Amino acid sequence: GDLPGSGSYNLQLHRPYHRALLRMLYRAAERFHLSPTEVFIVNSEEPFHHGTKKKDGTWEVPKEGEVSLSFNLERCLDSSMFKGLDRDFDSVIKRFYKATRHQLNEKKAVPVFARWHDLDGLQGQGVLLKALSSDFVLSLPDLRVFAATSQLAKPKCLVNLLPSILREPGWYYVAQGMYSTTTECVSCRTQLQQLINFRTGNPTGHYKLDLENRAELAVAEMLKLLDKWEVLMDKKLDRPDISAVANRSHARNVHYQGKPVQNKLLAFADWKLPTHDKLELDYCSSFGPPNFAKALAWPAFYELLGVAHNPLCDPAVKVQALKRQSDRFFLTSRQLRELIGIFESPVHRIELCVTFFNRIMDPENSKQYRGRLETFADLLTFSRRIGVARSFPYIQMEFEQFHLSLNFHDERVCMSTLLAISTREDPGYIRNPMYILPDGTIE
């Protein structure tokens, strides 16, 4: 569904359930250290006066009338608890989930564990498991208790609850030691692969997600949150909009059930995420290497290259291994050129160029690795996965070939850039231009 808390609410305040929901929303605003007037946008025509907080900590809310409210999630992400986290995506996710999900403190843990034990082997255990996986943030010891209660339910428990574990260093690794058998390990890791491979330090890449799988749904939820966060950062830093459909989203080529999702009025972060069927998208972060970053030293790089040359390992496995480590080091354009040169398949070369696009220390030398994409079709595929405006050769564009679809906002930006440069230099520098109408007619 939506990111926790976000969305619109139509409340009939004479109904106890709706008043309880309003109190929950007030408490959600408090967890972001904000008052209701700062978080809620009142959509009703009639004026609405928010409730007041009593000395015992409970909220006194109106008992009559109706109100339509929108929870301003962007204002929450702009609160003091996220100050200074510009590119620290991991901390953004942790703090957001701690603020919007329940935690099993000592008072709550014992009755929840007891209820989990009572439901062992019963259908109701699946209902509780679903609630725990979507509404709670758990610790590694919590997961250990749930998994140890029932050997029969352990695989389902690990697959559904591991996404709720905070991404602390080493916790995912330790959790992999809870499997009882090799078969159980292989089965669970297959379902958890997308979650384990996901890197908050470098989320740029291509994603094919089965939303019925709780682990892959969790990856989609984190991408939505990161997209919302990066849109906010772009506005703060006054960056131009170079998204595909002029909605500032960093998600591109988003397809659900094979149909496009985004439009100018609906960004990926605001789309209501279903819990079934397939979602496919490309994501490209706007954050490159920080000022203090240094490229991988050449001796270490040649050691990496030697391991990647191993002929006994399947190329697809090598690519996955490199993607899982991509947030740990930076490369120069020349190093990326040498790295992708050991792969024969254009698919693997494009995948690595996309993965390391934001890890390149000298983007002005991008021609060095772009030259390894041997056909123009490969180069176009790479550009449209990253974003044509992001991968546009603003420096050294001589002898470049362009194919721009004016249906997309970022490609129209590139067209304007080309025309502006040619006007200042020489209109004759653009050679053999061709304009193709939607029906295929060439003007």
C-alpha positions as a Markdown table, in Angstrom:
| # | Residue | x | y | z |
|---|---|---|---|---|
| 1 | Gly | 0.0 | 0.0 | 0.0 |
| 2 | Asp | 1.0 | 3.6 | 0.7 |
| 3 | Leu | 4.0 | 4.5 | 2.7 |
| 4 | Pro | 3.0 | 4.3 | 6.4 |
| 5 | Gly | 0.9 | 7.3 | 7.4 |
| 6 | Ser | 0.7 | 8.8 | 4.0 |
| 7 | Gly | -2.6 | 9.3 | 2.1 |
| 8 | Ser | -6.0 | 10.9 | 2.6 |
| 9 | Tyr | -8.5 | 10.2 | 5.2 |
| 10 | Asn | -12.3 | 11.0 | 5.2 |
| 11 | Leu | -13.4 | 10.8 | 8.9 |
| 12 | Gln | -16.9 | 10.8 | 10.3 |
| 13 | Leu | -16.1 | 11.9 | 13.9 |
| 14 | His | -19.4 | 10.5 | 15.4 |
| 15 | Arg | -17.9 | 7.1 | 14.8 |
| 16 | Pro | -15.6 | 5.8 | 17.6 |
| 17 | Tyr | -13.4 | 4.0 | 15.1 |
| 18 | His | -12.7 | 7.2 | 13.1 |
| 19 | Arg | -11.9 | 9.1 | 16.2 |
| 20 | Ala | -9.5 | 6.4 | 17.2 |
| 21 | Leu | -7.9 | 6.6 | 13.8 |
| 22 | Leu | -7.5 | 10.4 | 14.2 |
| 23 | Arg | -5.8 | 9.9 | 17.5 |
| 24 | Met | -3.4 | 7.4 | 15.9 |
| 25 | Leu | -2.6 | 9.9 | 13.2 |
| 26 | Tyr | -1.9 | 12.6 | 15.9 |
| 27 | Arg | 0.5 | 10.2 | 17.6 |
| 28 | Ala | 2.2 | 9.5 | 14.3 |
| 29 | Ala | 2.8 | 13.2 | 13.9 |
| 30 | Glu | 4.3 | 13.4 | 17.4 |
| 31 | Arg | 6.8 | 10.7 | 16.5 |
| 32 | Phe | 8.1 | 13.0 | 13.9 |
| 33 | His | 8.3 | 15.8 | 16.5 |
| 34 | Leu | 5.6 | 17.8 | 14.7 |
| 35 | Ser | 2.3 | 19.2 | 15.7 |
| 36 | Pro | -1.0 | 18.2 | 13.8 |
| 37 | Thr | -1.2 | 21.6 | 12.2 |
| 38 | Glu | 2.2 | 21.1 | 10.7 |
| 39 | Val | 1.5 | 17.6 | 9.3 |
| 40 | Phe | -2.2 | 17.6 | 8.2 |
| 41 | Ile | -3.7 | 19.4 | 5.2 |
| 42 | Val | -7.4 | 20.0 | 5.8 |
| 43 | Asn | -9.3 | 19.4 | 2.5 |
| 44 | Ser | -12.7 | 20.1 | 3.9 |
| 45 | Glu | -14.5 | 23.3 | 3.0 |
| 46 | Glu | -15.6 | 24.0 | 6.6 |
| 47 | Pro | -12.9 | 25.0 | 9.1 |
| 48 | Phe | -11.6 | 22.2 | 11.3 |
| 49 | His | -10.0 | 22.6 | 14.8 |
| 50 | His | -7.6 | 19.9 | 15.7 |
| 51 | Gly | -7.9 | 18.1 | 19.0 |
| 52 | Thr | -6.0 | 19.0 | 22.2 |
| 53 | Lys | -3.6 | 16.8 | 24.1 |
| 54 | Lys | -4.5 | 16.2 | 27.8 |
| 55 | Lys | -2.1 | 15.9 | 30.7 |
| 56 | Asp | -2.2 | 12.1 | 30.7 |
| 57 | Gly | -0.9 | 12.1 | 27.1 |
| 58 | Thr | -4.2 | 11.2 | 25.4 |
| 59 | Trp | -5.9 | 13.3 | 22.7 |
| 60 | Glu | -9.3 | 14.9 | 23.0 |
| 61 | Val | -10.8 | 15.0 | 19.5 |
| 62 | Pro | -14.1 | 16.4 | 18.3 |
| 63 | Lys | -17.1 | 14.0 | 18.5 |
| 64 | Glu | -19.3 | 15.4 | 15.7 |
| 65 | Gly | -18.9 | 16.4 | 12.1 |
| 66 | Glu | -16.8 | 15.2 | 9.2 |
| 67 | Val | -13.4 | 16.1 | 8.1 |
| 68 | Ser | -11.1 | 15.2 | 5.1 |
| 69 | Leu | -7.4 | 15.2 | 5.9 |
| 70 | Ser | -4.2 | 14.5 | 4.0 |
| 71 | Phe | -1.1 | 13.4 | 5.9 |
| 72 | Asn | 1.8 | 15.4 | 4.6 |
| 73 | Leu | 4.6 | 12.9 | 4.5 |
| 74 | Glu | 7.0 | 15.3 | 2.8 |
| 75 | Arg | 6.8 | 17.6 | 5.8 |
| 76 | Cys | 7.6 | 14.7 | 8.1 |
| 77 | Leu | 10.7 | 13.8 | 6.1 |
| 78 | Asp | 11.7 | 17.5 | 6.4 |
| 79 | Ser | 11.5 | 17.4 | 10.2 |
| 80 | Ser | 14.5 | 17.7 | 12.5 |
| 81 | Met | 14.9 | 13.9 | 13.0 |
| 82 | Phe | 16.1 | 13.6 | 9.4 |
| 83 | Lys | 18.4 | 16.6 | 9.5 |
| 84 | Gly | 21.9 | 16.0 | 8.0 |
| 85 | Leu | 21.0 | 12.7 | 6.3 |
| 86 | Asp | 21.1 | 14.0 | 2.7 |
| 87 | Arg | 22.8 | 10.9 | 1.2 |
| 88 | Asp | 22.6 | 8.5 | 4.2 |
| 89 | Phe | 19.8 | 6.4 | 2.8 |
| 90 | Asp | 20.2 | 3.6 | 5.3 |
| 91 | Ser | 19.6 | 6.0 | 8.3 |
| 92 | Val | 16.6 | 7.5 | 6.5 |
| 93 | Ile | 15.0 | 4.1 | 6.2 |
| 94 | Lys | 15.8 | 3.1 | 9.8 |
| 95 | Arg | 14.5 | 6.3 | 11.3 |
| 96 | Phe | 11.4 | 6.3 | 9.2 |
| 97 | Tyr | 10.4 | 2.8 | 10.0 |
| 98 | Lys | 11.1 | 3.3 | 13.7 |
| 99 | Ala | 8.8 | 6.3 | 13.6 |
| 100 | Thr | 6.0 | 4.7 | 11.7 |
| 101 | Arg | 5.9 | 1.1 | 12.8 |
| 102 | His | 5.3 | -0.6 | 16.2 |
| 103 | Gln | 8.3 | -2.0 | 18.1 |
| 104 | Leu | 8.2 | -5.0 | 20.5 |
| 105 | Asn | 9.3 | -3.5 | 23.8 |
| 106 | Glu | 9.5 | -5.6 | 27.0 |
| 107 | Lys | 5.8 | -4.9 | 27.8 |
| 108 | Lys | 4.5 | -6.0 | 24.4 |
| 109 | Ala | 6.9 | -8.8 | 23.6 |
| 110 | Val | 5.8 | -11.4 | 26.1 |
| 111 | Pro | 2.1 | -11.4 | 25.2 |
| 112 | Val | 2.9 | -11.4 | 21.4 |
| 113 | Phe | 5.4 | -14.3 | 21.8 |
| 114 | Ala | 2.8 | -16.2 | 23.9 |
| 115 | Arg | 0.1 | -15.7 | 21.3 |
| 116 | Trp | 2.5 | -16.8 | 18.6 |
| 117 | His | 3.2 | -20.0 | 20.6 |
| 118 | Asp | -0.6 | -20.6 | 21.1 |
| 119 | Leu | -1.3 | -20.3 | 17.4 |
| 120 | Asp | 1.4 | -22.8 | 16.4 |
| 121 | Gly | 0.1 | -24.9 | 13.6 |
| 122 | Leu | -3.2 | -23.0 | 13.3 |
| 123 | Gln | -4.4 | -20.8 | 10.5 |
| 124 | Gly | -4.4 | -17.8 | 12.7 |
| 125 | Gln | -0.6 | -17.9 | 12.9 |
| 126 | Gly | -0.5 | -16.8 | 9.3 |
| 127 | Val | -2.7 | -13.8 | 10.0 |
| 128 | Leu | -0.4 | -12.8 | 12.9 |
| 129 | Leu | 2.6 | -13.3 | 10.8 |
| 130 | Lys | 1.2 | -10.9 | 8.1 |
| 131 | Ala | 0.5 | -8.3 | 10.7 |
| 132 | Leu | 4.0 | -8.6 | 12.2 |
| 133 | Ser | 5.6 | -8.3 | 8.8 |
| 134 | Ser | 3.8 | -5.2 | 7.7 |
| 135 | Asp | 3.2 | -3.2 | 10.9 |
| 136 | Phe | 6.2 | -3.9 | 13.1 |
| 137 | Val | 10.0 | -3.3 | 13.1 |
| 138 | Leu | 11.8 | -6.2 | 14.8 |
| 139 | Ser | 15.2 | -6.9 | 16.2 |
| 140 | Leu | 17.3 | -10.0 | 15.5 |
| 141 | Pro | 16.6 | -11.6 | 18.9 |
| 142 | Asp | 12.8 | -11.1 | 18.2 |
| 143 | Leu | 13.2 | -13.0 | 14.9 |
| 144 | Arg | 15.2 | -15.8 | 16.7 |
| 145 | Val | 12.3 | -16.3 | 19.1 |
| 146 | Phe | 9.7 | -16.4 | 16.4 |
| 147 | Ala | 11.7 | -18.8 | 14.3 |
| 148 | Ala | 12.6 | -21.2 | 17.2 |
| 149 | Thr | 8.9 | -21.6 | 18.2 |
| 150 | Ser | 7.9 | -23.9 | 15.4 |
| 151 | Gln | 10.1 | -25.9 | 13.0 |
| 152 | Leu | 7.2 | -26.2 | 10.6 |
| 153 | Ala | 6.6 | -22.5 | 10.4 |
| 154 | Lys | 10.3 | -21.5 | 10.5 |
| 155 | Pro | 10.9 | -21.0 | 6.7 |
| 156 | Lys | 7.7 | -18.9 | 6.3 |
| 157 | Cys | 8.7 | -17.0 | 9.4 |
| 158 | Leu | 12.2 | -16.1 | 8.1 |
| 159 | Val | 10.9 | -15.1 | 4.7 |
| 160 | Asn | 8.2 | -12.9 | 6.0 |
| 161 | Leu | 9.9 | -11.3 | 9.1 |
| 162 | Leu | 13.4 | -10.8 | 7.8 |
| 163 | Pro | 12.2 | -7.7 | 5.8 |
| 164 | Ser | 11.0 | -6.2 | 9.2 |
| 165 | Ile | 14.5 | -6.5 | 10.7 |
| 166 | Leu | 16.4 | -3.2 | 10.9 |
| 167 | Arg | 19.3 | -3.2 | 8.5 |
| 168 | Glu | 22.0 | -3.2 | 11.1 |
| 169 | Pro | 25.5 | -4.3 | 10.0 |
| 170 | Gly | 25.8 | -8.1 | 10.1 |
| 171 | Trp | 22.2 | -8.8 | 11.1 |
| 172 | Tyr | 21.1 | -10.3 | 7.8 |
| 173 | Tyr | 24.3 | -12.5 | 7.8 |
| 174 | Val | 23.6 | -13.8 | 11.3 |
| 175 | Ala | 19.9 | -14.5 | 10.4 |
| 176 | Gln | 21.1 | -16.8 | 7.6 |
| 177 | Gly | 22.4 | -19.2 | 10.4 |
| 178 | Met | 18.9 | -19.9 | 11.6 |
| 179 | Tyr | 18.1 | -22.5 | 8.8 |
| 180 | Ser | 17.8 | -26.1 | 10.0 |
| 181 | Thr | 18.5 | -27.8 | 6.7 |
| 182 | Thr | 20.3 | -27.1 | 3.4 |
| 183 | Thr | 17.0 | -27.4 | 1.5 |
| 184 | Glu | 15.4 | -24.9 | 3.9 |
| 185 | Cys | 18.4 | -22.5 | 3.3 |
| 186 | Val | 18.2 | -22.7 | -0.5 |
| 187 | Ser | 14.4 | -22.3 | -0.5 |
| 188 | Cys | 14.4 | -19.3 | 1.8 |
| 189 | Arg | 17.4 | -17.6 | 0.2 |
| 190 | Thr | 15.8 | -17.8 | -3.2 |
| 191 | Gln | 12.8 | -15.9 | -1.9 |
| 192 | Leu | 15.0 | -13.4 | 0.0 |
| 193 | Gln | 17.5 | -12.8 | -2.8 |
| 194 | Gln | 16.2 | -9.4 | -3.9 |
| 195 | Leu | 16.1 | -8.2 | -0.3 |
| 196 | Ile | 19.7 | -9.5 | 0.5 |
| 197 | Asn | 21.0 | -8.0 | -2.8 |
| 198 | Phe | 19.4 | -4.6 | -2.2 |
| 199 | Arg | 21.9 | -1.9 | -1.3 |
| 200 | Thr | 20.7 | 1.3 | 0.3 |
| 201 | Gly | 24.2 | 2.8 | -0.4 |
| 202 | Asn | 23.7 | 2.3 | -4.1 |
| 203 | Pro | 20.1 | 1.6 | -5.0 |
| 204 | Thr | 20.6 | 2.4 | -8.7 |
| 205 | Gly | 19.7 | -0.6 | -10.8 |
| 206 | His | 17.0 | -2.6 | -12.5 |
| 207 | Tyr | 14.3 | -4.4 | -10.4 |
| 208 | Lys | 11.9 | -7.2 | -11.2 |
| 209 | Leu | 9.7 | -7.7 | -8.1 |
| 210 | Asp | 7.0 | -10.2 | -7.2 |
| 211 | Leu | 4.8 | -8.3 | -4.8 |
| 212 | Glu | 3.3 | -11.4 | -3.3 |
| 213 | Asn | 6.7 | -12.2 | -1.9 |
| 214 | Arg | 7.0 | -10.2 | 1.3 |
| 215 | Ala | 10.8 | -9.7 | 0.9 |
| 216 | Glu | 10.4 | -8.2 | -2.6 |
| 217 | Leu | 7.4 | -6.1 | -1.5 |
| 218 | Ala | 9.8 | -4.7 | 1.2 |
| 219 | Val | 12.3 | -3.7 | -1.5 |
| 220 | Ala | 9.5 | -1.9 | -3.4 |
| 221 | Glu | 8.5 | -0.1 | -0.2 |
| 222 | Met | 12.1 | 1.1 | 0.4 |
| 223 | Leu | 12.4 | 2.3 | -3.2 |
| 224 | Lys | 9.2 | 4.3 | -2.8 |
| 225 | Leu | 10.6 | 5.9 | 0.4 |
| 226 | Leu | 14.0 | 6.7 | -1.2 |
| 227 | Asp | 12.2 | 8.2 | -4.2 |
| 228 | Lys | 10.2 | 10.4 | -1.9 |
| 229 | Trp | 13.4 | 11.4 | 0.0 |
| 230 | Glu | 15.4 | 12.2 | -3.1 |
| 231 | Val | 12.5 | 14.3 | -4.5 |
| 232 | Leu | 12.6 | 16.3 | -1.3 |
| 233 | Met | 16.5 | 16.7 | -1.5 |
| 234 | Asp | 16.3 | 17.7 | -5.2 |
| 235 | Lys | 13.8 | 20.5 | -4.2 |
| 236 | Lys | 16.0 | 21.6 | -1.3 |
| 237 | Leu | 19.2 | 21.7 | -3.5 |
| 238 | Asp | 17.2 | 23.4 | -6.3 |
| 239 | Arg | 18.1 | 20.7 | -8.8 |
| 240 | Pro | 16.3 | 20.8 | -12.2 |
| 241 | Asp | 13.6 | 18.2 | -12.9 |
| 242 | Ile | 15.1 | 15.6 | -15.3 |
| 243 | Ser | 12.6 | 12.8 | -14.6 |
| 244 | Ala | 11.0 | 10.8 | -17.5 |
| 245 | Val | 7.5 | 12.3 | -17.1 |
| 246 | Ala | 8.2 | 15.6 | -15.4 |
| 247 | Asn | 7.2 | 14.4 | -11.9 |
| 248 | Arg | 10.7 | 14.5 | -10.3 |
| 249 | Ser | 10.7 | 10.8 | -9.7 |
| 250 | His | 13.9 | 8.8 | -9.8 |
| 251 | Ala | 12.1 | 5.7 | -10.9 |
| 252 | Arg | 11.9 | 5.1 | -14.6 |
| 253 | Asn | 10.2 | 2.6 | -16.9 |
| 254 | Val | 7.8 | 1.6 | -14.1 |
| 255 | His | 5.5 | -1.2 | -15.2 |
| 256 | Tyr | 2.9 | -3.1 | -13.2 |
| 257 | Gln | 1.2 | -6.0 | -14.8 |
| 258 | Gly | 3.0 | -4.9 | -18.0 |
| 259 | Lys | 1.4 | -1.4 | -18.0 |
| 260 | Pro | 3.1 | 1.9 | -17.3 |
| 261 | Val | 2.4 | 3.4 | -13.8 |
| 262 | Gln | 3.7 | 6.9 | -13.7 |
| 263 | Asn | 2.5 | 10.1 | -15.3 |
| 264 | Lys | 3.0 | 13.8 | -14.7 |
| 265 | Leu | 0.5 | 13.9 | -11.8 |
| 266 | Leu | 1.5 | 10.6 | -10.2 |
| 267 | Ala | 5.1 | 9.8 | -9.1 |
| 268 | Phe | 6.2 | 6.3 | -8.1 |
| 269 | Ala | 6.5 | 7.4 | -4.5 |
| 270 | Asp | 2.8 | 8.4 | -4.4 |
| 271 | Trp | 1.5 | 5.3 | -6.2 |
| 272 | Lys | -0.5 | 2.9 | -4.1 |
| 273 | Leu | 1.6 | -0.2 | -4.0 |
| 274 | Pro | -0.4 | -3.4 | -4.6 |
| 275 | Thr | 0.5 | -6.7 | -2.8 |
| 276 | His | 0.2 | -9.0 | -5.8 |
| 277 | Asp | 1.5 | -9.5 | -9.3 |
| 278 | Lys | 4.7 | -8.2 | -10.9 |
| 279 | Leu | 6.4 | -4.8 | -10.7 |
| 280 | Glu | 9.4 | -3.9 | -12.9 |
| 281 | Leu | 11.3 | -0.6 | -12.8 |
| 282 | Asp | 14.7 | 1.1 | -13.1 |
| 283 | Tyr | 15.9 | 3.4 | -10.3 |
| 284 | Cys | 18.6 | 6.0 | -10.6 |
| 285 | Ser | 19.8 | 8.0 | -7.6 |
| 286 | Ser | 20.9 | 11.6 | -8.0 |
| 287 | Phe | 23.7 | 11.2 | -5.5 |
| 288 | Gly | 27.2 | 10.5 | -6.8 |
| 289 | Pro | 30.5 | 10.1 | -4.9 |
| 290 | Pro | 30.9 | 12.4 | -1.9 |
| 291 | Asn | 33.7 | 14.9 | -1.8 |
| 292 | Phe | 36.0 | 12.7 | 0.4 |
| 293 | Ala | 35.6 | 9.6 | -1.8 |
| 294 | Lys | 38.6 | 8.0 | -3.5 |
| 295 | Ala | 38.6 | 5.5 | -6.4 |
| 296 | Leu | 39.7 | 1.9 | -5.7 |
| 297 | Ala | 43.5 | 1.7 | -5.6 |
| 298 | Trp | 44.9 | 0.0 | -8.7 |
| 299 | Pro | 46.5 | -3.0 | -6.9 |
| 300 | Ala | 43.2 | -3.7 | -5.2 |
| 301 | Phe | 41.4 | -3.3 | -8.5 |
| 302 | Tyr | 43.6 | -5.7 | -10.3 |
| 303 | Glu | 43.0 | -8.2 | -7.6 |
| 304 | Leu | 39.3 | -7.7 | -8.1 |
| 305 | Leu | 39.7 | -8.1 | -11.8 |
| 306 | Gly | 41.6 | -11.4 | -11.3 |
| 307 | Val | 38.8 | -12.8 | -9.2 |
| 308 | Ala | 36.2 | -11.7 | -11.8 |
| 309 | His | 38.2 | -13.4 | -14.6 |
| 310 | Asn | 37.5 | -16.8 | -13.0 |
| 311 | Pro | 36.3 | -19.0 | -15.9 |
| 312 | Leu | 34.6 | -21.5 | -13.7 |
| 313 | Cys | 32.0 | -19.0 | -12.4 |
| 314 | Asp | 28.9 | -18.1 | -14.4 |
| 315 | Pro | 29.0 | -14.5 | -15.7 |
| 316 | Ala | 25.5 | -13.8 | -14.2 |
| 317 | Val | 26.7 | -14.8 | -10.8 |
| 318 | Lys | 29.8 | -12.5 | -11.1 |
| 319 | Val | 27.5 | -9.6 | -12.0 |
| 320 | Gln | 25.3 | -10.3 | -8.9 |
| 321 | Ala | 28.4 | -10.5 | -6.7 |
| 322 | Leu | 29.7 | -7.2 | -8.0 |
| 323 | Lys | 26.3 | -5.5 | -7.5 |
| 324 | Arg | 26.1 | -6.7 | -3.9 |
| 325 | Gln | 29.5 | -5.1 | -3.2 |
| 326 | Ser | 29.0 | -1.9 | -5.4 |
| 327 | Asp | 28.3 | 0.3 | -2.4 |
| 328 | Arg | 31.7 | -0.4 | -0.8 |
| 329 | Phe | 34.0 | 1.2 | -3.4 |
| 330 | Phe | 34.3 | 3.7 | -6.2 |
| 331 | Leu | 35.8 | 3.4 | -9.7 |
| 332 | Thr | 37.3 | 5.5 | -12.4 |
| 333 | Ser | 35.9 | 5.4 | -15.9 |
| 334 | Arg | 39.0 | 3.6 | -17.0 |
| 335 | Gln | 38.6 | 0.9 | -14.3 |
| 336 | Leu | 34.9 | 0.4 | -15.2 |
| 337 | Arg | 36.0 | 0.0 | -18.9 |
| 338 | Glu | 38.4 | -2.8 | -17.9 |
| 339 | Leu | 35.9 | -4.4 | -15.6 |
| 340 | Ile | 33.1 | -4.7 | -18.1 |
| 341 | Gly | 35.6 | -5.7 | -20.8 |
| 342 | Ile | 35.9 | -9.2 | -19.3 |
| 343 | Phe | 32.2 | -9.8 | -20.0 |
| 344 | Glu | 31.1 | -10.9 | -23.5 |
| 345 | Ser | 27.4 | -10.4 | -23.2 |
| 346 | Pro | 26.0 | -6.9 | -23.8 |
| 347 | Val | 23.4 | -7.5 | -21.1 |
| 348 | His | 26.0 | -8.0 | -18.5 |
| 349 | Arg | 28.0 | -4.9 | -19.7 |
| 350 | Ile | 24.9 | -2.7 | -19.6 |
| 351 | Glu | 24.0 | -4.1 | -16.1 |
| 352 | Leu | 27.4 | -3.2 | -14.7 |
| 353 | Cys | 27.4 | 0.3 | -16.3 |
| 354 | Val | 24.0 | 1.0 | -14.7 |
| 355 | Thr | 25.2 | -0.4 | -11.3 |
| 356 | Phe | 28.4 | 1.7 | -11.1 |
| 357 | Phe | 27.0 | 4.8 | -12.9 |
| 358 | Asn | 26.8 | 6.7 | -9.6 |
| 359 | Arg | 30.1 | 5.2 | -8.3 |
| 360 | Ile | 32.3 | 6.8 | -11.0 |
| 361 | Met | 34.8 | 9.4 | -9.8 |
| 362 | Asp | 35.4 | 11.0 | -13.2 |
| 363 | Pro | 32.1 | 11.2 | -15.1 |
| 364 | Glu | 33.7 | 13.6 | -17.5 |
| 365 | Asn | 35.6 | 10.7 | -18.9 |
| 366 | Ser | 32.5 | 8.5 | -19.4 |
| 367 | Lys | 33.5 | 7.9 | -23.1 |
| 368 | Gln | 36.1 | 5.4 | -21.8 |
| 369 | Tyr | 33.5 | 3.0 | -20.6 |
| 370 | Arg | 30.7 | 3.9 | -22.9 |
| 371 | Gly | 32.9 | 2.8 | -25.7 |
| 372 | Arg | 32.6 | -0.8 | -24.4 |
| 373 | Leu | 28.9 | -0.7 | -25.3 |
| 374 | Glu | 29.6 | -1.8 | -28.9 |
| 375 | Thr | 26.3 | -1.0 | -30.6 |
| 376 | Phe | 24.2 | 2.1 | -30.5 |
| 377 | Ala | 21.2 | 0.0 | -29.4 |
| 378 | Asp | 23.2 | -1.0 | -26.3 |
| 379 | Leu | 24.1 | 2.6 | -25.5 |
| 380 | Leu | 20.5 | 3.6 | -26.0 |
| 381 | Thr | 19.3 | 0.9 | -23.6 |
| 382 | Phe | 21.8 | 2.0 | -21.0 |
| 383 | Ser | 20.8 | 5.7 | -21.4 |
| 384 | Arg | 17.1 | 5.0 | -21.0 |
| 385 | Arg | 17.6 | 2.9 | -17.9 |
| 386 | Ile | 19.7 | 5.6 | -16.2 |
| 387 | Gly | 17.9 | 8.5 | -17.7 |
| 388 | Val | 19.0 | 10.2 | -21.0 |
| 389 | Ala | 19.5 | 13.5 | -19.3 |
| 390 | Arg | 21.7 | 11.9 | -16.6 |
| 391 | Ser | 23.9 | 10.0 | -19.0 |
| 392 | Phe | 23.9 | 12.8 | -21.6 |
| 393 | Pro | 27.5 | 13.6 | -22.8 |
| 394 | Tyr | 27.6 | 17.2 | -21.8 |
| 395 | Ile | 31.4 | 17.1 | -22.1 |
| 396 | Gln | 33.0 | 15.8 | -25.3 |
| 397 | Met | 29.8 | 15.2 | -27.3 |
| 398 | Glu | 31.7 | 15.2 | -30.6 |
| 399 | Phe | 30.7 | 12.3 | -32.9 |
| 400 | Glu | 27.9 | 11.2 | -30.6 |
| 401 | Gln | 24.8 | 9.8 | -32.1 |
| 402 | Phe | 21.4 | 10.7 | -30.5 |
| 403 | His | 18.0 | 9.2 | -30.7 |
| 404 | Leu | 15.5 | 11.2 | -28.6 |
| 405 | Ser | 11.9 | 10.4 | -28.0 |
| 406 | Leu | 10.1 | 13.7 | -27.4 |
| 407 | Asn | 7.4 | 11.8 | -25.4 |
| 408 | Phe | 9.7 | 11.9 | -22.4 |
| 409 | His | 10.5 | 15.0 | -20.4 |
| 410 | Asp | 14.2 | 14.3 | -19.9 |
| 411 | Glu | 14.8 | 13.6 | -23.6 |
| 412 | Arg | 13.1 | 16.9 | -24.5 |
| 413 | Val | 15.5 | 18.6 | -22.1 |
| 414 | Cys | 18.4 | 17.0 | -24.0 |
| 415 | Met | 16.9 | 18.2 | -27.3 |
| 416 | Ser | 16.8 | 21.7 | -25.9 |
| 417 | Thr | 20.4 | 21.4 | -24.7 |
| 418 | Leu | 21.6 | 20.2 | -28.2 |
| 419 | Leu | 19.8 | 23.1 | -29.9 |
| 420 | Ala | 21.2 | 25.6 | -27.4 |
| 421 | Ile | 24.8 | 24.4 | -27.9 |
| 422 | Ser | 24.5 | 24.3 | -31.7 |
| 423 | Thr | 23.1 | 27.8 | -31.7 |
| 424 | Arg | 26.0 | 29.2 | -29.7 |
| 425 | Glu | 28.7 | 27.3 | -31.7 |
| 426 | Asp | 27.5 | 26.4 | -35.2 |
| 427 | Pro | 24.1 | 25.0 | -36.3 |
| 428 | Gly | 26.0 | 22.9 | -38.8 |
| 429 | Tyr | 27.4 | 20.8 | -36.0 |
| 430 | Ile | 24.1 | 18.8 | -35.9 |
| 431 | Arg | 24.3 | 16.6 | -38.9 |
| 432 | Asn | 21.7 | 14.4 | -40.6 |
| 433 | Pro | 18.8 | 15.4 | -38.3 |
| 434 | Met | 15.6 | 13.4 | -38.8 |
| 435 | Tyr | 12.2 | 14.0 | -37.3 |
| 436 | Ile | 9.9 | 11.0 | -37.2 |
| 437 | Leu | 6.2 | 11.6 | -36.5 |
| 438 | Pro | 4.2 | 9.2 | -34.3 |
| 439 | Asp | 2.8 | 7.5 | -37.3 |
| 440 | Gly | 6.3 | 6.8 | -38.7 |
| 441 | Thr | 6.2 | 9.5 | -41.3 |
| 442 | Ile | 9.6 | 11.2 | -41.7 |
| 443 | Glu | 9.6 | 15.0 | -42.0 |
